[in-house]
Amino acid sequence: MTTPWLDDACSLVDAFRAKDLSPLEALEACIDAIEASPLNAFSHTDFGRAREAARSADVSLPFGGVPFGVKELEKVEGWPYTQASMLFKDRLADHDDTSLRRLRATGAILAAQTTASEFGGINCTSTELHGTTRNPWNQECTPGGSSGGTAAAVAGGLLPIATGSDGGGSIRIPAGFTGLFGLKATYGRIPKGPQASNTPRTTALGCLTRSVRDTARYFDACNGFDQRDPLSLPAVGGWEAGLGSHDLAGMTVAILPELGIARVRSEVADLVMATAEHLADVAGLKVVTVSPVLPPLRGQWAMANQPAFLADLGSAYPDRADEMSAMMRKGLEGAMKRYTLEKAASIESYRRQLNEAMADLFDQADFIMCSTNPDVAFVAEGPPPSTIKGADLIDELGFTRAIMNQAALTAPSNLNGSPATSIPGGQVDGLPVGLQVLAGHHREQLLLDLAVVAERELPWPRVAPGSPHASPR
């Protein structure tokens, strides 16, 4: 075997069980591809321990022998825990996160750490600590962020599956930019911790995958209440076994490419509309008209994250602020000047308005379909484009409205805590476009079933064309 496994992780386990190849052979192929890759998708590798685990892998387990990538913002004991920042470049994790401990128990081999944007702050992956991560569909473009390294690794054919997290779109944005499937679950579905932070109640753990069943198997492995995360949800079983078991016929969907609040490039919006209409037709959904009235997003999502961010920095801020990137430092300084008690109150007021508006939407439709991203992937180093549809997206503070325009599509589900997926929806300019589907709280399994229909009727490439040995453009 000269190339890594280019199908999904579940089929790799099937191949192990059929003795078509061994976990060690699969891992060695991944290692060869990673070491030859120009994508810069990894911030740390642990191939020695991975080889030891592969030699003794129990392939009867759900992920027995599967090499996994782990997002840089998560903790693996003994691995760097830098949060992609020069500020913590020498810090190591002293424990495994709960979800990763559960993955190990299902036979997963934690092989390498994938790059992220600094502190998960923006929708591209380019940092002073690790440089620029590139999109396997076009290496001049970003794979998105903050789970950009995960997306590049999985879509680039380097690893079959990797973890991610989504605090404002950080699973769905890179899934959309790289042609993968990504689910942001109901808040609390996958427990955080140990040492869980339960503010600002926006971030959900998950993965980026080549298939819907891979995501379902991950949720079988990792979901369920944990005492160290008091906001985590009770376990739900049968994620993979139940795929396709819900009758979607007659359920309702509203198709709103711009979600009534964002600006989306016309070619992207047209493709999203066409893909959504096709999916609704083949799934037997009834298309309904709704008038979205989501409150405009004016920085509340970003401001909501600042207190927890400052707590994470601890004594490092402001004493070592010069070690942070200029963008992160400028954003934090601006937030500290503006974050007053009145502003804090306005954030919770906004959340209440948004919760009511989202509830009104789901009173009218079971699903909402819109674009995952305002446009296809932009330049790898960033920043996001400053105009869409001729509108200037740079504000007077130098804090780009482009970031808020992106957040308008994805962050409502984070602030509200409800689930949403990004499903590959075709290409524009040779780059993937994501179809985002939103649903009400605790309805992830309906979203997965709809994605199964899309996977069957509108199949997508498992990996980017030319992976895993594409040369730089």
N, C-alpha and C positions, 0 to 999 in steps of 0.2 A: 504494500500500500504506500504510494508515494505522495498522496495528498490527504489532507484531513477529511473527515466525514462531512459531506456537503448536503446531507439530508437532515432531518430533525433529530433531536436527542432521543425521542422514544424509539425511532427506528434503529438508532445506534445500539440501544439496549437489546433490541430484538436480534441484531447482528451478533452481539456478544453471546446471547443465549443459544443461537444457532451455530456458534463456533466458527462463524465466517471470518472473524478477526478477534483479537484479544484486547482488553482494555489498555495494556501496555503498548500494543501496536497503534491503537487509535491515538493515545497520548503522544507517542513519539512523532506521529505525523503532524499533530497540532504543534508540537514544539518546533519541528522543522519549518512549518509555515510561519509561525510567530517570529522566529529568528530571521526569516527572510523578508518579512513584511515591511513595506514602506509606510504603513498606516499610522504608526506610533500610537497603537491602541492600548498599550500596557505601561503601567508605572512600576510594577514589581512582578517578578516571577518566582515560583517556588517549585521548580521542576524536580529537585531532589526528593522532597517529600511526596510530590505527586507520583513519581515513579514507584516509590515504596508502596503507596496506596494502590496503584494500578496493579502491581504484582499480586496483591492479596484481595482484590476487589471481589465482592459477592454479587455476581450479576443477577441473582434472583431478586435483589432489591429494586425498587422503582427506578432509581438513577444509578444502579450499580455499575461502577466503572466509568461514568460519564465525566469528562473533564469540564469543569465550570470556570468561568470568569467571575470575579467579585468586584463590584464597583468600589472605587477608591474611598468613598465616603462611609463605607461599612467597615466593621472591625473583625479582623481575623488575628487571633493570638500570634504574636511574633512578627506580623507583617507591619509595614509602615502604616501609620494612621495620620496622614498629613493634611487631610481634607483639601488636597491639591494646592496647598499654599506654602510658600517659602517660610511663612511664619512658624510652621510645625514640621519642617523638612526632616528633622531628626527624631520625631516622636514615633514610638511603636505601640501597637495595641496590646493590652494585657489580657484580653479574653476574646472569645468568639461571640458575635451577636447571636441572639436566640434563633433567628431564622436560619443562620448559617450552621449552627449546631444541629438544627433539625434536618438541614440538607445533608450534612455528613451522615446522619443516621439512616438516610435513604440510599447511601452508597455513593453520593456525589464526591468527586475528587476536586478539591479547591486548588486549581493549578496556577492561577495568575490574577493579578489585580488590574482592573481596567481603569483608564484615565477618566477624570471628571473635570468639570469647570470648577474654579476656585470656590470652595464652600457651597458648591451647587448653585451659584448665583446667576448664571446667564445661560442662554440657549445655544451656545457653541462651546467647544472644548479646546481651549488654547490658553495655556498658563505659563507663567515664568518658571515654574518648577519643572514642568515636563515638556514644554513646547506645544506644538500644534498637532492635534489628531485629525485624520483625514477620512473623507467619505469614500468607501470602496467603489461607489458608482462613478465618482469623479473626484480625484484626489485634490483638485483645486478647491473643493467645497467642504463645508463642515458636515460631520455626521449629526450635528445638533448637540444639545446638552440638557441637563448636566450629565446624563448617562451616555456621553458620546463615545467613550472607549468601548463600552459594552456593545453599542450599536455597530461600531466599526468592526469589532471582533467577530460578532455573530453574522452580520451581513457580508463581511469580508471573507468568510470561510475559515476563520482561524480557530474558533471554538464553537461547538454546537449550541451553546446556551450560556447566558451570563445574567447576573443580577442587576437590578436597577432600583431607583427610588424616584418618587414623583411628588414634588412639593408645589409645583406650579405648571407641570407639563413635562417633567424631566424623563419620564418613560415614553410618553406619547410623542413628544416633539422629535426625538431621535428615531423612534420607530417610523414616523411619517417620512423623515428625511432619508431613511435607508431601506425602506421597503420591508420592514419587519412588523410583527404583531406585538402590540403592547397593551396591557391592561392595568389601569390604575383602579384599585379596588376601593370599596367602601372603607372609610377611615377606620383603622383598628383591625382590619381583617388579618393582616400579618403583624404579629407583635413586634414591638421595638425592644431595645434593651439587651442585656441588663443596663441599668442606669438610664432608663428611658426618659426622654424629655417629652412632655405632653403638651407643650406649646410650640408653635401656634396652632396646632391641630390641623395641619395642612398636608403633611408628608405621609405618603403610603409607600410601603416596600413592595417590590415585585421583581419582574424579570423582563427581558426582551428575547423573543423567540422567533423561530422560522415557521412554527405551526401553532395552531390553537391548542392541540392536545398537549404540547410541551408546557404551555402556560397552565393548563388545567392540572397537569401532574405536579408542577411546582406548587400550586395552591393546595393540592392534597397533602403535600409534604410539609408545608410551612404554616398554614393557617391554624388558628385556635388560640384561646385565651392563655395568657401567661401572667403569673402573679406579679412579675416585675414590670408589667405594663398594665396598669389598672384600667386603661381605656381600650384594651384589646378585646376582641369579640369572641364569643364561644365558637368552638370548632364546628365546621360544616364539612361533611364528608361527601364523597361521590362526585368530585369535580370532573375527573376524567371519565369515570364510568357513566356519568349522567349526560355526557355530551350528546346533543341531538335529541334529547328526550322531551323537550318542551314543544308543544304545538304553537307555532308563531302565527299561524294563519288567522287573520282577522284582527290581530293586534295593530295598534296605530303608531304612525311615525310622522313627525314633522321634519321637513328637509329645509334647513336654514344654513346655506354654505357659510355665511358670515356671522351666524348666531345672533343676528340683529344688533351687533355691537362692535364688530371688528371690520377692518378693511382687508379684503382678500383679493389677490391678483385675479383678473378676469378669467384667464385661461385655467387657473387652478379652480376657481369657483365653478366654472362651466363643467370641468371634469368631475368635480365632487358631486354636482347636481346629477349628472348623467349616471355616475356610478351608484349613487344613492337610489335613484329611481329604479335602476336595474335590480339592485339588491332587494328593494322593497317588493318589486314585482315577483321575483323568483322565491322570496320568502313568504309571499302571500300577505304582506302587510298592507294595511289601508293607509294611504297618504292623507293627512289632514292638514288644514291650514290653521296656523296659530299666529298670534301677534306677540312676539317676544318683547318683554319689557324689563330685561335685566338692567339693573342700575349701572351706570357707566363706571368703569374701573379707572380710578385716578390715583393709583399708587397705594391703595389700601392693602393689597396683597403684599407688596414689598414692605410696607411699614409694619404689617402684622408680624413679619419675620424678624424684625430688628432686635427686639428685646432678647429673644432666645439666641440670636446670633451673638449679641454682645455678651451674654452669659457664657457661651461656649468659648469666646476669646479669653475670658478671665483677665488675669493680670497682664496678658500680652498686649492688651489695648488700654491706653494709647501709647504705652512705653515703646512698643516695637511696631508701631503702625507703618513705619517706612518700609517694613519687609512685606507688606501686603501689596497687591497690585494697585495701580493708581485708580482703576475703576472701582474696586471694592472699597478702597480707602475713602474715595470721594463720596461714594454712595452712603457709607456709614457716617461720615462726618455730616453730610447733609441731613441724614435722618435724625441724628442726635440734636441738630439745631431745631428741627421741626417737630420732633416727637414730644408733644406736650400731653398733659392729662386730657385736654380737650381732643387732641388728635387720637389718643388711645380710645376715648369714648366713641369717636366717629368711626373707628374701625369696627367695633362691635355693633354699632348702629348699621353700618354697611352690611355686615354679615347677616344681621336679621332681615334687612331688606332683600338681600340676595337669596336667603333661605326661602322667603315667601315667594319671590319671583320664580325660583326653580321649582318649588312645589306647585305653583300655578301652571308651569309648563308641563309637569308630569301629571297634572290633573287632566290635561288636554291630550297628551300623547304618551304612549308607553316608551317610545324611543325618540331622541332628537339626533338628527344627522347633520353634521357640519364639517368644515375643513379642520384638519389637525393643525396646519400651519398656514400663515398668510401667503406663502410663496414656497417654491422649491428651495433646496438648500443654498445658502449664500456662501461667500468666500470663507475659506477654512479658518483664517485668523480672526474673522469678525471685523467690525461689528455688523449687526443686522442692517439691511438696506434702509436708507433714510427716507425713501419715498415708496409708496404703493398707490397705484391709481392716481398718480400726480400729486398726492397729498404729502406735505412736508411732515415728517415724523420726528423731527428734532425739536425739543422744547427749549425754553429760555434758560433752563438750568443745566443744559447739556446732558440731561438724563433722557435717553431716547424714548420717544413715544413708540418707537418700533418694538421695544421690549414690552411696553404696556399693550400694544396692539397684539402681539403674540399671546400675552397673558389673558387678553380678553377672550380668546378661544379656549384656552386650557385651564386657567386658574379658577374659573367659577366652580368647577367640580372639586377643586382642592379646598376652597373656602367653605363650600357647602358639605364636603365630605362624601359626595355621591360617586358612584363608579363611572368610568368612561374607558373606551378602548380606541386605539388607532388601528385601522385595518388597511393593508395596502390597497390603494385605489387606482392604480395606473401610473403613468408617467407624463410629465410635461418637460420638454427640452431634454429628454433622456434621463431625467431624475425622478425619483419616486414622489408620489403625492399620497398623503394619508387621508382616509375617510374616518373622521371621528364620530363615534356613536356614544351618546349619553343615555343613562337610565337612572331611575330612582334608587334610593338607598337599598342595599342588600339584594340587588337584582343582577349581580355579576353573572350568574349562570344563564340568565336570558341573553346577556351580551355575548357570552361565549357561544351559545347556540346560534345566534345570528351570525357570528363570525365563522362558525362552521359552514353555514350556508354560503357565505362569501368565499370561503376557501375552496369549496366544491364547485361553485358556479362561476367564480371569477378568480381562478387560481393565480397565485403570484410566484415569482422565482424564489427558491429557497435562499439563494445567495445572489450577490451582485454579479452581473456578467463579468467573466474573466477571473473571478475569485478562485483560489486565494493567491495567485501569483501575478496579479496585474502589476504592470510597471507604472511608474509615475508619469503623469501626462505633462 
